[in-house]
Amino acid sequence: MFKHPTVIFCILFALSLTNCAKRGTITGGLKDTLGPVLKESFPKNFSTNFKGGDIRLLFDENIRLKNQNKQLIISPPMQQEPLILPTSVSTFLTIKIKDSLRPNTTYSFNFGQSIVDNNEGNPYRQFKYVFSTGAYIDSLSISGKIKDAYLKNADPYVSVMLYEVNQKYTDSVVYTHAPQYITNTLDSTKSFKLDNLKAGKYLLVAMKDKNGNNKFNPKEDKIGFLKEFIDIPNDTVFEIKLFQETPDFKAYPPTQASGNRLLLGYAGAPNTAEKQPTIVVKNNSKILQTIVTQMPQKDSLQIWIPALQTDSLAVRVSKDNYSRDFTLKIKNQKKDTLNVTLSSGGLANFNDRLALQSSTPLVGFEDSKIQLLANDSVAVAFKREYVVLDQKIYFDFKKEPNKKYSLHLLPGALTDFYEKSNDSLRFSFATKKEAEYGNLRVTLQNVQHFPVLVELTNTKGDVMASKYSQNSPIIDFNLIEPAVYRLRIIYDQNKNQRYDSGTFLQKKYPEEVLYFSKEIDVRANWDVDQVFDVSMPYSADLNTK
């Protein structure tokens, strides 16, 4: 029956092995958590008398480069970036130096965490390749930390630079030349360390260098610096505060927005009623009567011109030492007309002023034709203020909780720049119960000097409430919206009731800003008492009731 017993035996043996096998899942063993390691380098790491050419780095496993453009820091910077190959997975890297190297200088290639293994992405942390074109490796170092002068948290990837102070040094070096040494805070820390330095005198600068050219562009970059030069060696832990400079005023060519309105974009200091630029508009040789207002949330001014027929207008803009003339072609366009809206909507917060926004600037007011009523029957006394720059009418009155109000404007109560008056207007709004708000009392301790600006911000940094104190350490924020707030104070050096930034060329630091370390939770119907010791801002306790 069985013609091939050998074949039958083999089949039965294979079946027996299958039945005896244990069922299970194939695993790959423990996860690799170790980064790659440098096995060899040619020339060797920390070589001296380096003559240039290619550098070859050999690793113990396949590696790839990750975020090299942000992580790799070459110090001193090279005018021609070296070529690093290959860009694909490999066990080696080749650095092809294309720049002329400085004599007797120690160079450092700090790869940060950009070299990772190919399988798991484990980084070779803070790997540095160092060589010297001279007879020895410079070994001095300095360290420090970066803060933002205004914001609670500093930016990531901040460059920290040293400029050698020698016979060629000028203050303009940060605009025109690369630094002698450079490092980076990367993204996980705000501290820095500059290694392999030689002894000497230096300018220490930090920069949020947006275009990565190692040169300061005031329009885009933040900068921080120490006023005094530093000497190396030095064991001081330095602190540098970054800030955005406020550029000098500059006007851009005006454009026509409508038949009676021009737009003038500008750069520079905040435009205020006290420090507006002077704007003169001419039709041929005739100076036109105009009104200038601020475009909301834009760095642009609105120039309101009278209705006229013309082909072009001449516009002169001047402020402080700045002056510029423009010529603008005028087209026949639809004109802006008077429209009045309630800025705050249907809810009136106790800490906000009631405001009406006009679409065209106003010039005439008839208070006898304006009536404020509570519950549609009780007349409420008010004071009115018109701010031309904002095109807003503000009404101050004593608000009572849980009340309904209505503001009535009879025809002719308001007249605009173009002699147009309002029709009958009625605006309704209400207040909430006091129990729907919270109260916060801040007690400042160890204030260096007054006045101070005390601000509450949301977690995004938007200012939600502010108080200005000339001499009192007790600041009350009453009937504020329930929210989680951040608290800060600003030492108002020039007493203009706002934060002022610094300037590099004038060696002027920004005004000092101090944050309370914890967020403050203000809840409905709560009274919060918060002590803020500005000399020890991280130790105060929060008391609520």
C-alpha positions as CSV (number, residue, x, y, z in Angstrom):
1,M,0.0,0.0,0.0
2,F,2.8,2.4,0.9
3,K,5.3,2.4,-2.0
4,H,7.6,5.1,-0.6
5,P,8.1,4.6,3.2
6,T,10.8,7.3,3.3
7,V,8.5,10.0,2.0
8,I,5.8,8.9,4.5
9,F,8.2,9.2,7.4
10,C,9.2,12.7,6.4
11,I,5.6,13.9,6.3
12,L,4.8,12.4,9.7
13,F,7.9,14.0,11.2
14,A,7.0,17.4,9.9
15,L,3.5,17.1,11.2
16,S,4.8,16.2,14.6
17,L,7.0,19.3,14.7
18,T,4.0,21.5,13.8
19,N,1.8,20.1,16.6
20,C,4.6,20.6,19.2
21,A,5.2,24.2,18.2
22,K,4.0,26.9,20.7
23,R,1.7,29.5,19.5
24,G,2.9,33.1,20.1
25,T,3.8,36.6,18.7
26,I,7.2,37.4,17.2
27,T,8.8,40.3,19.0
28,G,11.7,42.5,18.1
29,G,13.2,42.7,21.6
30,L,13.8,45.8,23.7
31,K,13.4,49.2,22.1
32,D,16.6,50.9,21.2
33,T,16.9,54.1,23.3
34,L,20.6,54.8,22.7
35,G,21.8,57.5,20.4
36,P,24.6,57.0,17.8
37,V,28.2,57.3,18.9
38,L,31.2,58.7,17.0
39,K,33.7,55.9,16.2
40,E,36.3,57.9,14.4
41,S,36.9,61.3,12.8
42,F,39.4,62.4,10.2
43,P,41.1,64.7,11.3
44,K,40.6,63.7,15.0
45,N,38.3,65.8,17.1
46,F,40.1,68.7,18.9
47,S,42.9,68.7,16.3
48,T,45.3,71.6,16.1
49,N,47.0,73.3,13.1
50,F,44.0,72.5,11.0
51,K,44.6,73.5,7.3
52,G,41.1,73.2,5.9
53,G,39.5,70.8,3.5
54,D,37.2,67.9,4.3
55,I,36.2,66.5,7.7
56,R,34.9,62.9,7.9
57,L,32.9,61.6,10.8
58,L,32.2,57.9,11.2
59,F,29.4,56.6,13.5
60,D,28.6,53.2,15.0
61,E,25.3,52.9,13.1
62,N,23.2,54.4,10.4
63,I,22.4,58.1,11.1
64,R,20.4,60.9,9.5
65,L,20.2,64.7,10.0
66,K,17.1,66.2,11.6
67,N,16.4,70.0,11.8
68,Q,20.0,70.7,10.8
69,N,19.3,74.2,9.8
70,K,18.1,75.1,13.3
71,Q,20.3,72.8,15.4
72,L,23.7,73.1,13.8
73,I,25.7,76.1,15.2
74,I,29.1,76.9,13.7
75,S,31.3,79.2,15.8
76,P,32.8,81.5,14.6
77,P,30.2,81.7,11.8
78,M,31.5,81.1,8.2
79,Q,30.7,83.4,5.4
80,Q,30.3,80.4,3.1
81,E,28.3,77.7,4.7
82,P,30.1,74.3,4.6
83,L,28.5,71.5,2.7
84,I,27.5,68.5,4.8
85,L,27.0,65.2,3.0
86,P,25.3,62.9,2.5
87,T,21.7,64.1,3.0
88,S,20.5,60.5,3.0
89,V,20.9,57.7,5.6
90,S,24.6,56.8,6.1
91,T,27.1,55.7,8.8
92,F,29.3,58.8,8.0
93,L,29.1,62.5,7.5
94,T,31.5,64.6,5.4
95,I,32.0,68.3,6.1
96,K,33.3,70.2,3.1
97,I,34.7,73.5,4.3
98,K,34.3,76.1,1.5
99,D,35.3,79.3,3.5
100,S,38.8,80.7,4.2
101,L,39.5,80.0,7.9
102,R,40.9,82.6,10.3
103,P,44.4,82.0,11.6
104,N,44.9,80.9,15.2
105,T,41.2,80.4,15.8
106,T,39.3,77.6,17.4
107,Y,36.2,76.5,15.5
108,S,33.3,74.5,16.9
109,F,30.6,72.6,15.0
110,N,27.8,72.0,17.6
111,F,25.3,69.7,16.0
112,G,22.8,70.1,18.9
113,Q,20.4,67.2,18.6
114,S,20.4,67.0,14.8
115,I,22.3,63.7,14.5
116,V,19.9,60.9,15.1
117,D,19.9,57.1,14.5
118,N,17.9,56.0,11.5
119,N,15.7,53.5,13.3
120,E,14.3,55.2,16.4
121,G,15.5,58.8,16.0
122,N,17.5,58.8,19.2
123,P,19.8,61.9,19.1
124,Y,23.5,62.2,19.6
125,R,23.0,64.9,22.2
126,Q,25.1,68.1,21.9
127,F,27.8,66.5,19.7
128,K,30.6,68.9,19.0
129,Y,33.4,68.7,16.5
130,V,36.2,71.1,17.4
131,F,39.5,72.1,15.7
132,S,42.0,74.9,15.8
133,T,43.9,76.6,13.0
134,G,46.5,77.4,15.6
135,A,48.7,75.4,17.9
136,Y,46.2,75.0,20.7
137,I,42.4,74.8,21.4
138,D,40.9,77.8,23.2
139,S,39.2,76.5,26.3
140,L,37.5,79.4,28.0
141,S,33.7,79.6,28.3
142,I,30.8,81.8,29.6
143,S,27.2,80.9,30.4
144,G,23.9,82.7,31.1
145,K,20.1,82.7,30.5
146,I,17.7,84.5,28.1
147,K,14.5,86.3,29.1
148,D,12.0,88.3,27.2
149,A,11.8,92.0,28.4
150,Y,8.0,92.2,27.9
151,L,6.5,88.7,27.5
152,K,6.5,86.0,30.1
153,N,8.3,83.4,28.0
154,A,11.3,84.0,25.7
155,D,11.4,82.8,22.1
156,P,13.1,79.5,21.2
157,Y,16.2,79.4,19.0
158,V,17.8,82.6,20.2
159,S,21.3,83.3,19.0
160,V,23.8,84.4,21.6
161,M,26.8,86.2,20.1
162,L,30.2,87.7,21.1
163,Y,31.8,90.5,19.1
164,E,35.5,91.1,19.8
165,V,36.2,94.7,20.9
166,N,39.4,95.7,19.1
167,Q,40.6,98.6,16.9
168,K,38.0,97.8,14.2
169,Y,35.0,97.6,16.6
170,T,32.1,100.0,16.2
171,D,28.5,99.8,17.5
172,S,27.3,99.1,13.9
173,V,29.0,95.7,13.9
174,V,25.8,93.9,14.8
175,Y,24.2,95.3,11.6
176,T,27.1,94.6,9.2
177,H,29.3,91.7,10.5
178,A,29.0,88.2,11.8
179,P,30.1,87.7,15.4
180,Q,33.3,86.2,16.6
181,Y,31.5,83.5,18.5
182,I,27.9,82.2,18.4
183,T,25.7,79.7,20.1
184,N,22.0,79.0,20.3
185,T,19.4,78.3,23.1
186,L,17.6,75.7,20.9
187,D,14.0,75.0,21.8
188,S,14.0,73.2,25.1
189,T,15.9,75.6,27.3
190,K,16.5,79.4,27.7
191,S,20.0,79.0,29.0
192,F,23.2,79.2,26.9
193,K,26.9,78.4,27.0
194,L,29.6,79.7,24.8
195,D,32.7,77.4,24.7
196,N,36.2,77.3,23.2
197,L,36.7,81.1,23.6
198,K,39.9,83.0,23.7
199,A,40.7,85.6,26.3
200,G,39.7,89.2,25.4
201,K,37.1,91.9,25.6
202,Y,33.7,91.4,24.0
203,L,30.2,92.8,23.4
204,L,27.6,90.2,24.5
205,V,24.4,90.2,22.4
206,A,21.4,87.9,22.1
207,M,19.2,88.0,19.0
208,K,16.1,86.4,17.7
209,D,17.5,86.2,14.1
210,K,14.5,85.5,11.9
211,N,16.4,85.4,8.6
212,G,19.4,83.5,10.0
213,N,22.1,85.8,8.6
214,N,23.7,86.6,12.0
215,K,23.1,90.3,11.5
216,F,20.6,92.6,13.3
217,N,17.5,93.7,11.3
218,P,15.5,96.0,13.6
219,K,12.3,95.6,11.6
220,E,12.1,91.8,12.2
221,D,14.6,90.8,14.9
222,K,14.5,91.0,18.7
223,I,17.8,92.0,20.4
224,G,19.2,92.0,23.9
225,F,22.6,93.2,25.1
226,L,24.8,94.2,28.0
227,K,25.7,97.8,28.1
228,E,29.2,97.1,29.5
229,F,31.8,95.1,27.6
230,I,32.7,91.8,29.3
231,D,36.2,90.4,29.9
232,I,36.9,86.8,29.3
233,P,37.8,84.7,31.4
234,N,34.7,85.5,33.4
235,D,32.6,83.3,35.8
236,T,29.5,85.5,35.9
237,V,26.2,83.9,34.9
238,F,24.9,86.5,32.5
239,E,21.2,87.4,32.0
240,I,20.1,89.0,28.7
241,K,16.6,90.4,28.0
242,L,15.3,90.3,24.5
243,F,13.1,93.2,23.1
244,Q,11.7,94.5,19.9
245,E,12.9,98.0,19.0
246,T,10.4,100.6,18.2
247,P,11.6,102.0,14.9
248,D,11.6,105.7,14.1
249,F,8.5,107.1,12.5
250,K,8.2,106.5,8.7
251,A,5.3,107.1,6.4
252,Y,4.4,105.0,3.4
253,P,2.8,106.3,0.2
254,P,-0.9,107.1,0.8
255,T,-3.7,105.3,-1.0
256,Q,-7.3,106.3,-1.7
257,A,-9.8,104.3,0.4
258,S,-13.0,106.0,-0.7
259,G,-14.2,109.3,-2.2
260,N,-13.5,111.2,1.0
261,R,-10.9,109.1,2.8
262,L,-7.1,108.4,2.3
263,L,-5.1,105.8,4.1
264,L,-1.5,106.5,5.2
265,G,0.4,103.5,6.5
266,Y,3.3,104.1,8.8
267,A,6.0,102.4,10.9
268,G,7.3,103.7,14.2
269,A,6.2,104.7,17.6
270,P,2.6,104.2,18.7
271,N,0.4,107.0,17.3
272,T,-1.2,109.0,20.2
273,A,-3.3,112.1,20.4
274,E,-0.3,113.9,22.0
275,K,2.3,112.8,19.3
276,Q,0.5,112.6,16.0
277,P,2.4,113.4,12.8
278,T,1.6,116.6,11.1
279,I,-0.3,116.0,7.8
280,V,-0.9,118.7,5.2
281,V,-3.0,118.0,2.2
282,K,-3.0,120.4,-0.8
283,N,-5.1,120.6,-3.9
284,N,-2.8,122.6,-6.1
285,S,-1.7,125.4,-3.8
286,K,-4.8,125.3,-1.6
287,I,-4.4,123.7,1.8
288,L,-7.5,121.5,2.5
289,Q,-9.2,121.2,5.9
290,T,-8.8,117.6,7.0
291,I,-9.3,115.4,10.1
292,V,-6.8,112.5,10.9
293,T,-8.0,109.4,12.8
294,Q,-6.4,106.1,13.6
295,M,-7.5,103.0,11.7
296,P,-8.5,100.4,14.3
297,Q,-5.9,97.7,15.0
298,K,-3.8,98.8,12.0
299,D,-0.6,100.9,11.6
300,S,-2.5,103.2,9.3
301,L,-4.0,106.7,9.6
302,Q,-7.2,107.8,8.0
303,I,-7.1,111.2,6.4
304,W,-10.6,112.6,5.9
305,I,-10.7,115.1,3.1
306,P,-13.6,117.3,1.9
307,A,-15.6,116.4,-1.1
308,L,-14.0,117.9,-4.2
309,Q,-13.3,117.3,-7.8
310,T,-9.6,117.0,-8.6
311,D,-7.1,114.7,-10.4
312,S,-4.4,114.6,-7.7
313,L,-3.5,115.7,-4.2
314,A,-0.2,116.6,-2.6
315,V,0.4,115.1,0.9
316,R,3.2,116.2,3.3
317,V,3.9,114.1,6.4
318,S,6.2,115.3,9.1
319,K,7.0,114.2,12.7
320,D,10.0,115.2,14.8
321,N,12.9,115.2,12.3
322,Y,11.1,113.2,9.6
323,S,9.4,114.8,6.6
324,R,8.3,113.4,3.3
325,D,6.1,114.6,0.3
326,F,3.8,112.4,-1.7
327,T,1.6,112.9,-4.7
328,L,-1.6,110.9,-5.0
329,K,-3.9,110.4,-8.0
330,I,-7.6,110.8,-7.1
331,K,-10.3,108.7,-8.6
332,N,-14.1,109.1,-8.5
333,Q,-15.2,106.7,-5.7
334,K,-18.1,106.1,-3.4
335,K,-17.9,108.2,-0.3
336,D,-18.1,107.1,3.3
337,T,-21.3,108.1,5.1
338,L,-22.3,108.6,8.7
339,N,-23.2,105.4,10.7
340,V,-23.1,105.0,14.5
341,T,-22.8,101.7,16.3
342,L,-22.5,100.6,19.9
343,S,-19.0,99.4,20.5
344,S,-19.6,97.2,23.5
345,G,-22.6,95.2,22.2
346,G,-25.5,94.4,24.5
347,L,-23.4,94.0,27.7
348,A,-21.9,96.8,29.7
349,N,-19.1,95.7,31.9
350,F,-18.5,97.8,35.0
351,N,-14.9,98.5,34.2
352,D,-15.5,99.5,30.5
353,R,-16.6,102.9,29.3
354,L,-19.8,102.8,27.1
355,A,-18.7,103.9,23.6
356,L,-20.4,104.7,20.3
357,Q,-18.3,104.3,17.2
358,S,-18.9,106.6,14.2
359,S,-18.0,105.7,10.7
360,T,-17.0,109.3,9.9
361,P,-15.4,111.9,12.2
362,L,-17.8,114.0,14.2
363,V,-17.6,117.7,14.7
364,G,-21.0,118.7,16.3
365,F,-22.9,117.5,19.4
366,E,-26.2,118.4,20.9
367,D,-26.3,116.9,24.4
368,S,-29.9,118.0,24.9
369,K,-30.8,115.5,22.2
370,I,-29.1,112.6,24.0
371,Q,-30.9,110.7,26.8
372,L,-29.7,107.8,28.9
373,L,-32.4,105.8,30.6
374,A,-32.5,103.0,33.2
375,N,-35.3,100.4,32.8
376,D,-36.7,102.6,30.0
377,S,-38.0,105.2,32.5
378,V,-35.4,106.7,34.9
379,A,-33.0,109.3,33.4
380,V,-29.4,108.7,34.2
381,A,-26.8,111.5,34.4
382,F,-23.8,111.1,32.2
383,K,-20.6,112.8,31.0
384,R,-19.7,112.7,27.3
385,E,-16.2,112.7,25.8
386,Y,-15.4,112.5,22.1
387,V,-11.9,111.2,21.1
388,V,-11.2,112.2,17.5
389,L,-8.4,109.8,17.0
390,D,-10.6,106.8,17.8
391,Q,-13.8,108.3,16.3
392,K,-15.5,107.2,19.5
393,I,-18.0,109.0,21.9
394,Y,-17.5,107.8,25.4
395,F,-20.2,108.0,28.1
396,D,-19.3,107.9,31.8
397,F,-22.1,107.2,34.3
398,K,-22.7,105.2,37.4
399,K,-23.6,101.7,36.4
400,E,-25.8,99.7,38.7
401,P,-25.9,95.9,38.7
402,N,-28.5,93.8,37.0
403,K,-30.1,96.8,35.2
404,K,-31.3,97.4,31.6
405,Y,-30.3,100.7,30.0
406,S,-31.1,102.4,26.7
407,L,-29.3,105.3,25.0
408,H,-31.5,107.6,22.8
409,L,-30.2,110.0,20.2
410,L,-32.7,112.3,18.6
411,P,-32.2,113.4,15.0
412,G,-29.4,116.0,14.9
413,A,-27.7,114.9,18.1
414,L,-24.5,114.3,16.1
415,T,-23.1,116.0,13.1
416,D,-20.1,114.7,11.1
417,F,-17.3,116.4,9.2
418,Y,-19.5,116.4,6.0
419,E,-22.4,118.2,7.8
420,K,-24.5,115.1,7.9
421,S,-26.6,114.4,11.0
422,N,-27.9,111.2,12.5
423,D,-31.4,109.9,12.3
424,S,-33.2,108.7,15.5
425,L,-31.1,106.1,17.2
426,R,-31.7,103.8,20.1
427,F,-29.2,101.4,21.7
428,S,-30.0,98.9,24.4
429,F,-27.6,97.2,26.8
430,A,-27.6,95.7,30.3
431,T,-25.3,95.0,33.3
432,K,-24.9,91.7,35.0
433,K,-25.3,90.9,38.7
434,E,-22.2,91.6,40.9
435,A,-22.2,88.0,41.9
436,E,-21.3,87.1,38.3
437,Y,-18.0,88.9,38.7
438,G,-14.9,88.4,40.8
439,N,-12.7,90.9,42.8
440,L,-8.9,90.9,42.9
441,R,-6.8,92.9,45.4
442,V,-3.1,93.0,44.6
443,T,-0.7,94.1,47.4
444,L,2.7,95.0,46.0
445,Q,5.8,94.6,48.2
446,N,9.3,96.0,47.8
447,V,8.5,98.2,44.9
448,Q,11.7,99.9,43.7
449,H,9.9,103.1,42.7
450,F,6.6,104.5,41.5
451,P,4.7,105.0,39.2
452,V,4.0,101.5,38.1
453,L,1.6,100.0,35.6
454,V,-0.2,96.9,36.9
455,E,-1.7,94.7,34.3
456,L,-3.8,91.5,34.1
457,T,-3.4,89.5,31.0
458,N,-4.9,86.3,29.7
459,T,-2.7,83.3,28.9
460,K,-2.1,84.6,25.4
461,G,-0.7,87.9,26.8
462,D,-3.6,90.2,25.8
463,V,-4.2,92.9,28.4
464,M,-7.6,92.4,30.0
465,A,-7.4,95.0,32.8
466,S,-4.8,97.6,33.9
467,K,-4.3,100.1,36.8
468,Y,-1.8,102.9,37.1
469,S,-0.4,103.6,40.5
470,Q,1.4,106.8,41.4
471,N,2.3,105.8,44.9
472,S,-0.1,103.2,46.4
473,P,1.0,99.5,46.7
474,I,-2.6,98.3,46.9
475,I,-4.3,97.8,43.5
476,D,-7.9,96.8,43.3
477,F,-9.4,95.1,40.3
478,N,-13.1,95.0,41.1
479,L,-15.9,93.4,39.2
480,I,-13.7,91.7,36.6
481,E,-14.7,88.8,34.4
482,P,-14.1,85.3,36.0
483,A,-11.0,84.0,34.3
484,V,-7.4,82.7,34.8
485,Y,-5.2,85.8,34.7
486,R,-1.5,86.5,34.6
487,L,-0.2,89.5,36.7
488,R,2.7,91.8,35.8
489,I,4.0,95.2,36.8
490,I,5.8,97.7,34.5
491,Y,8.1,100.3,36.1
492,D,7.1,103.4,34.1
493,Q,10.4,105.3,34.0
494,N,9.2,108.1,31.8
495,K,5.7,108.3,33.3
496,N,3.8,108.1,30.1
497,Q,1.6,105.3,31.4
498,R,2.7,102.7,28.9
499,Y,5.5,100.2,28.3
500,D,8.5,101.6,26.3
501,S,11.0,99.4,24.6
502,G,14.8,99.9,24.3
503,T,17.3,100.8,21.6
504,F,20.6,99.2,20.8
505,L,22.5,102.2,19.4
506,Q,21.5,104.4,22.3
507,K,22.3,101.6,24.7
508,K,18.9,102.0,26.3
509,Y,17.3,99.1,28.1
510,P,13.5,98.6,27.9
511,E,11.4,99.5,30.9
512,E,11.5,96.7,33.5
513,V,8.6,94.2,33.5
514,L,8.1,91.7,36.3
515,Y,5.6,88.8,36.2
516,F,4.0,87.0,39.2
517,S,5.0,83.4,38.7
518,K,1.6,81.8,39.2
519,E,-1.6,82.2,37.3
520,I,-4.4,83.7,39.3
521,D,-7.8,82.1,39.1
522,V,-10.6,84.7,39.7
523,R,-14.0,83.0,40.0
524,A,-17.5,84.4,40.1
525,N,-18.5,85.9,43.5
526,W,-14.9,85.4,44.8
527,D,-12.6,87.9,46.5
528,V,-9.0,87.1,45.8
529,D,-6.2,88.8,47.9
530,Q,-2.8,88.4,46.2
531,V,0.6,89.5,47.7
532,F,3.1,90.2,44.9
533,D,6.6,90.6,46.3
534,V,8.4,92.0,43.3
535,S,11.8,91.3,44.8
536,M,10.9,87.6,45.2
537,P,8.1,87.1,42.6
538,Y,8.1,83.4,43.0
539,S,7.3,83.0,46.6
540,A,3.9,84.7,47.2
541,D,0.9,82.7,48.3
542,L,-2.7,83.0,47.0
543,N,-5.5,83.6,49.4
544,T,-9.2,83.4,48.4
545,K,-12.5,83.7,50.1
